Amino acid sequence: MIHARGLKKSFKVKRETVEAVRGIDLDVDPGQLVAFLGPNGAGKSTSLRMLTTLLPPTSGTAVVAGYDIVKDPVEVRRHIGYIGQKNSAGENFRVRDELVTQGCCYGLTRPEARRRADEILDLLSLTHLAKRGSNTLSGGQRRRLDIALGLIHQPRLLFLDEPSTGLDPHSRADIWAHILRLREEHDMTLFLTTHYLEEADNMAERVIVVDHGRVIADGTGEQLKKDLAGDHVTVTLRDHTESARAAEVAARIASAAPEIGADGLTVRVRVPQADIAMAELLRALENADVKALAAESTRPSLDDVFLALTGRSLRESDTPGA
Ligand SMILES: Nc1ncnc2c1ncn2[C@@H]1O[C@H](COP(=O)(O)OP(=O)(O)OP(=O)(O)O)[C@@H](O)[C@H]1O
C-alpha cells in the first residue's frame, strides 16, 4: 500500500538548510495500522505530507496506493484520505452539507454524495449532528467530522496527522474507537502520526519510531520493547557495602551488566522476563547472604525504547529535526 525509498525533504530557510526528512524507506501492507511516532520536529508531518503529495520530495521515490507520488499525484490523492493537523471542516456549513460538498468535489453526483454522506455520518456517529453548523461542534465531534471528510470518496488508505492531539481523554478514546472500527469493518490501511506513546503502543500493530528525520525503530510495540529495552528488576539492599556482591549475583541472570545506584543501595538489572527473574534473583541473593529490603519488577514502555535508542526521553524531547 505504501512503498517509499530514500525519501528526503530539506527546506531552505534564509541561508540555512533544514533537513526535515533524511531518507526514509517504508513498506506498509494493506490493512495495517501503523503509528509513526517521534518527538516534535522529528519529521513526521513532513513525511506524511510527502506521501500524500502535499509536498514534493527533495529526492527519493514513493508509491502510495499504487501510484507514484511525483508522477501521478492526482491519482494518489483520489485513492487516499488525508486528515491534517488543522481542522478541514469549514466554519459556516452544516455538517451534512459540508460532506455532500466534499463528495461533489471528488466527482460524485449530488444524490451519490448525499447517500455517501449519510453512510459516513452513521459510521462516525455523527447522524444526530447532521444539521448542526460545524462551528457549534465540540473538539472531539469536529475531529470526527474531519475524519468523515477524509472518507467521503471511500479511500482504502487513510493518513491521519495527530488525530487525537488536543482532545480530552474521553474524546481521544472515542476517536480511537472510531479509527479501530474503520479498520475492522472496512479493512482500511491506516497510517497515523502521534506523540502519545500509550496510544501508539496500545492501538497500533506496528510502530515506526522516527528521530531527526530518520526511522530508528520499526516493529510491534512488544517486539521493540523486548528487543531494545527489556524487563528490569531492581533490588533495594539493606547495606551499601553489599552492592558489588549483589551485582555479581544479579549478573548471573542478567541480559546486560547490572547497574548499581549512586547511593549503593539499589541494583538494577535487565532480564529476559521480570516475574521469573525476580524470584530467582531474590533466592540467589539469600543464598549469597545478601539482604534485600525490597524488589520491584518493571516492564518497559515505548519511552524506554526511545531512551535506549537515543539516550533521550520521548516525553521530554522537544528537539528540532535539523
Ligand atoms: N515549511 C518549512 N520550512 C522550514 N522548515 C520546516 C518546514 N516544515 C517543517 N520544517 C522543519 O522540519 C523539521 C521537521 O518538521 P515536522 O513538522 O515534519 O516534524 P514533526 O515530527 O511532525 O513535529 P511535530 O510533532 O511537532 O508536529 C522541523 O525542524 C521543522 O521546523
The ligand as a Gaussian input file, in Angstrom:
#p B3LYP/6-31G(d) Opt

LIG

0 1
 N        7.948000      24.673000       5.610000
 C        9.026000      24.509000       6.378000
 N       10.072000      25.353000       6.305000
 C       11.169000      25.176000       7.057000
 N       11.322000      24.183000       7.949000
 C       10.305000      23.318000       8.088000
 C        9.111000      23.429000       7.313000
 N        8.271000      22.410000       7.673000
 C        8.923000      21.698000       8.613000
 N       10.143000      22.234000       8.870000
 C       11.152000      21.765000       9.823000
 O       11.369000      20.387000       9.537000
 C       11.538000      19.638000      10.742000
 C       10.519000      18.535000      10.797000
 O        9.216000      19.102000      10.975000
 P        7.886000      18.233000      11.049000
 O        6.742000      19.177000      11.144000
 O        7.886000      17.255000       9.931000
 O        8.083000      17.460000      12.423000
 P        7.040000      16.611000      13.262000
 O        7.750000      15.360000      13.639000
 O        5.774000      16.455000      12.501000
 O        6.835000      17.529000      14.522000
 P        5.507000      17.792000      15.432000
 O        5.339000      16.562000      16.271000
 O        5.933000      18.969000      16.258000
 O        4.368000      18.074000      14.509000
 C       11.436000      20.661000      11.887000
 O       12.740000      21.081000      12.209000
 C       10.646000      21.795000      11.262000
 O       10.965000      23.013000      11.877000

